[in-house]
Amino acid sequence: MNDQQQSPKSSRPTNPTRRYVMSVLATAALAGYLLPVGLFRLARPFGAAARLEDLADSQRDNPDQIVLPFDLRYNAAFKLARLEQENPEIVWISSSRAGAFRASLFAPYRFYNLSFTAWTTSQLADLFDRATQRLRPRVAILSLDHFLFADRWEEWFATTRRMHYDHSLTYLRGSLLDFARTATRHPEAFRDYLRTPSTFVGPQSIVHQEGFRSDGSYVYSAGHVSDARSRFMNAETLAQTLPRAPGLSSRLKQPIARIAEMARSRGIALIGVQLPFIRAGVQLLDREQHGPLGFGAWREFASNETRSWLHDLGIPLFDLGRLAMTDESSSFVDAYHLAEAGAARVMLHLLNAPDFRAEFPRIDPARIELDLAGLAGQ
């Protein structure tokens, strides 16, 4: 999946900022594991050395801020701190696929987007448990994509996307080192930030102009969107990144059953959603869904048996994988990530479903239509 990226290739610092950057590196080299106050002060204007709780506090006090932890494996720790502050009625737990869903789509209900935190069914269960141990949202929406139930997907992401929660000294040290490394590669961005601070907080957010809004939704930069649409909005992208499997893994279904048990005991309603893919990708998945090397998880996930299994767990499934978007060029960032306009179109479709509408009777579709018209005009 196309998530938070590493910085581009490094460039040599220019004279106006070279001495500053070199002083940062020198201090970092001396810092080792002690994190002296000097380095903390140098990095602090860029949101690099703050604790995750401090970043959460800063965004609570300044809702216009866009925050991005330096490593996506700390996303969950940051977002759980924000969750405590927001105490929402509705949460959406997901990989990066649901990143475009904003709180305004669920108004007047309080909503927080927990996307970019769970790439496997085990991670979904872990996040759900942590998010609802003390808080009790009324509804939890789970992104249930067919590929989550493929063994190969679990192999790819069980370790590489496992969230880190020991985020005190470990996070501070890693954040400072990331700041020093990023400052040497992009000195101009940090020089400009010192002159005119922006709403972006954190070295990666400053450099890439991306990150999480105060409602947990993700801001993609214009450059990111333009590049992704030109290179990755095609069936080949799905063919290269989605796992092939003969069917759904029964082992990977077990964490979903655990979520259902926790939800029942904690009085939380569950909703499962598979978000759309581009039409060319759907055609590919349908064409190659058979055989041991096909997209069998896609085929089996769409079956009545899967829907019945989830229904028996108390999870109504809204499988929108094949939903045709009226304007793909504005609905998607790439083959599988929705843009804000796409998220609005999905929300309007969901509100036409009686079971979904019953959970959110106060949402006004006319307001979403109005917002969508504004997005389309951008």
N, C-alpha and C positions, 0 to 999 in steps of 0.2 A: 504494500500500500504506500501511496505517496504521502508521507507524513513530514514532520519537522526534519529539515535537511541539515547536513553539515555545511559549514561555510565553503564558498568556492575556493579555488586555488589561491594561495597566498600571493601578496604583492609586497614589494619593498617599501617600508615606510618613507614618506617624504619628509623633507627637512622641518617643516612647521610643527610636526608632531613626533618626529623621530626621538628626540630626547625624552619626551614624555613617555612614549611607549617603552623605550629602553629602560627607563627608570622603573616602570611597572614590572618588566621582565626580570630586572636585577633583584627587585624586592621579592618577586615570586620565587626566584632561585634560592634566596636566603630563607624564604618562609618555611620550606619543608612542610612539616605537619603542624607547625605552631601557629600559623595564621596571625602574624603580628598586626598591631593596630595600624601601622603605616599602610600596608597593602589594603586592608579593609577600607581605609579612608579614600585611597585612590580609586578603588573600584565602586565604592558606594553610589556615586552619582549615576552610574549606569545600571543600578539594580542587580549587580553581579554578586555581591557578598551578603546580601540580605538572607535571613532565614526564610523558608517558605511561608511561615506564619506571618512574617513581616510583609512579604509580597501580598499575601491575602489581605492583611490589614490595610495596606496602601491602596489596593484596588477597591476595598469597601469604602474607604474614605474619598476616593477619587474614581467614581464609576466609569469615567471616560478612558481610563488607562487600559492599554492592551499589554498583557503580561504573558511571558513565555519562559518557563523554566529552561535552563540550558540543555537539559537532557530529558527526552520525553518520558523516561522511566520515573521521573519525579512528578509527572502530571497529576497522578492520582492524589499524592500527598498534598499538593497545592490545592487541587479542586475540593478535596475533603475539608480542608480548612475554610475554603469559601462556602462550602455547603453548610457548615455550622453557622456561618454568619447569615446566610440567606434563608435557611430553614424553609425550603420550598414545599409546595403541595405536590409538585410533579417533578420527577427526575427522568432523564434519558441516559441509560448506560450503554456505551457503544465503543467501538473502535473509532477510527477517524471518519467513518461513513456518515455519521449523523452530525458532523461538526457544524453544519450550516443552520441548524434549528435554533432560532432565537426566542427569547422570552416573549417577545411581542406576538408570536404566533399562538401563544397559549393565554394571552391576556383575556380576562382579568385574573386568571390564576397565577400564582407564583411558580415559576419554572426555573430549574437550573440544569444545564447541559453537562453531563458527565462523560462526554465523548473524549476520544484519544486516551482512554484509560484501560480498555479491555479488548484484547485481540483473540482470546480463546474462551471457551465455555467455562473453564476453571477460573480464569480472570474475571469473567462476568460474575460468577458466584462470589468470589472474594470481594469484589467491589460492592456488590449488593449487600453483603454482610457488613462490611465496614461502614457503608453509607447509611444503614438503617439500624445499627446497634443502639444508637441514642436518639436519632431523629426518626420520625414516622411520616414520610411523605404519603399522601393519599394514594398516588398512582406511581408505579415505576414502569417506564417503557424500556424494553430490552431490544436492542438490535440483534435479531436472530437471522443471520445470513447462512445460507446453505453451506458455505465453505467452512464455517466454524466446526462442522461435524465431520470434516475430512481429516483423517489421521495425519496426512502430510502437512496440513496447515498447522496443526498442533505442534508438529516437530519443528516447523519454521519459527514459531512465535512464542512457544511456551517459556523459553528462557530469554530470548532477545528482547521481548517486550514485557517482561515481568516487572511490575511496579516496585519501586524502592520506597520503603517507609521509614528507614533509619536515616532521617534527613537532617540531622543536626550537624555534627562536625564533618561527616562525609559529604553532605551537600555543600557546605561552605567551602571546603577545600576544592571540590570539583568545580564549583561555580567560579572561584577565583582563578583557577588554572584556565578555565574556558575563557574568562575575560581577557587574561594575558595573551592567550593564543589568538583570540579573535581580534583583539586590538592591533596586533602586529600585522594581521592580514587585511584589515579594513580600517586603517587609521583615519581616512577621510570621514567615515561615518561617525566615529567617535569625536573627532574634532568638530564636526557640524553639530553633533548632539550637545556638546558643551556650550556652543554658542547659542543654539536655539533648541532647548529640550522639547521633545515631542511627547505624545501620549504613550509611546512604546517604551516598555520597561524590560530590562534584561538584555544582555549583549546580542543574543540571537534575534530577539524581537526588534532591536534597533537596526541591525544589519539587514534583516530580511523583510522588515516592515510587516510582520505577521504576529499573531498570537491570540490569546483568549480574551474575549470581552468579559465584562463583569457578570454576564449571565452564563458564562462557560462556553458560548459559541465561538467558533474559530474565524478569524479574519484572514483571508488569503490576500496577498499583495496582488496588484494589477499585473505585475510582471510574472508572478507565479501562474496566475490564471491564463494569461496569454500564451505562455510557454506550454503549459499542460494541455490546453485545448488544441494547440497546433501539433503536439507530439504524441499525446497519450489518450486522445478521445477516439479510440479505434478498437476493433475486436482483438487485434494482435496483443494489445496491452493486457486484456483479460486472459488471453490464451497463455501468456507468459507468466502471469502472476497468480492466477487461481489454481488451486490444487486439483488434480485428477484423482478420482477415487471410485471404486465400484458402487459405493452407496454411503449411507450415514453410519458412523461408528456408534455402536450402542454404548461404548465406554464414554464417549464425549457427550452423550445425552444425560449422563448421571448428574453433572453439575446443575443442569437446568431443573432437574427434579429436586435438588437441594434448595435451589432458589425458591421453588414453589412451596416447599415446606416452611422455609423461613418467612415467606410472604404471608402464608396463612397464620402463622403464630404471631406475626407482628401487625396483622390487620392491614396489609398493603395490597391493593389491586395490581395485577400484572397485565401488561399488554405486550405482545410480541410483534415486531415489524421487520420485514425484509424490504429494504429500500430498493428503488429501481436501478437498472443498468441501462446503458445506451442500447438502442434497438439492434445495432450490428453485433453487440456482445450477446444479447439474448438469442439471436439467430445462431451464433456460434455455439452457445451452450446447448441449445436445443438440438443442433445438428450432431454434436459430439457427446451426447449424454449416455450413450450405451457402450457396453464393453468394459473390461477391467481397466483400460487406460482412458476411459471417457470421463465426462463430468457427471458421474453417477449420483453424487451428493445433490446436485441440482435437480435431477430427475426425481429422486426419492423425497426430497424436501417438499416438492410440490404435490405429493400424493395425499390422498384422503387419510391414509394411515398416520402420516405425520401430523396433520391438522387434528385428528382425533386424539392422538397422544398428548399434544399440547392442551387441547380442550379439557381432557381428563385431569390435567395438572392444574387447571384453572387459568390457563394462559390463552386468551383468544389471539389467533394469528392473523395478521393482515399482511399477506404475501404480495408485495407490490413489485416483485422482481421483474415482471413482464409489463408493468404499467408503461404505456406509451406516453411520453411527454410531448406536449404540443410544440415546444420549441427546444430541441436538445441543445442548440448552440448557447442558449442562455440558462438552461436548466442544470447543466453539468460543468464541473471544473475539468474533469477527465472522464474516463470510461466508467468509474464507479463512485466518484465523489460528487454530491450535489452542490450546486451553487445556491445562493439565497433564493433566487427565483424558483429553482427546482424544489427547495424545501417548502416554499409557499404553495406551490402546485400540489405537492404531496399532501400537505395539511388540508387543503380544500378537498382533495379526494377522500382523505380519511374522514372528514366531517360529514361526508355523504353516506358513510357506513353507519347504520343505526346503533350498532354495539359501541362503536367509538364515540359517536355523538352523545350517547347516553352518559358517558363518563365526564363529558365537558360541555354541558348544555349552555353555558354562558358565553362560550366563544362565539364571536360575531364573524361569520364568513365574509360579509360585505366589507368589513375593515381589512381583512386579509387580501381580498380582491383589489382594494384600493392601494394597499401597499405593494402588491404585485405589479400593478400598472406603473407605479413609480419606479420599481426595479427595472421593468422592461424598458423604461424610457431613459435609463442611465447609459 
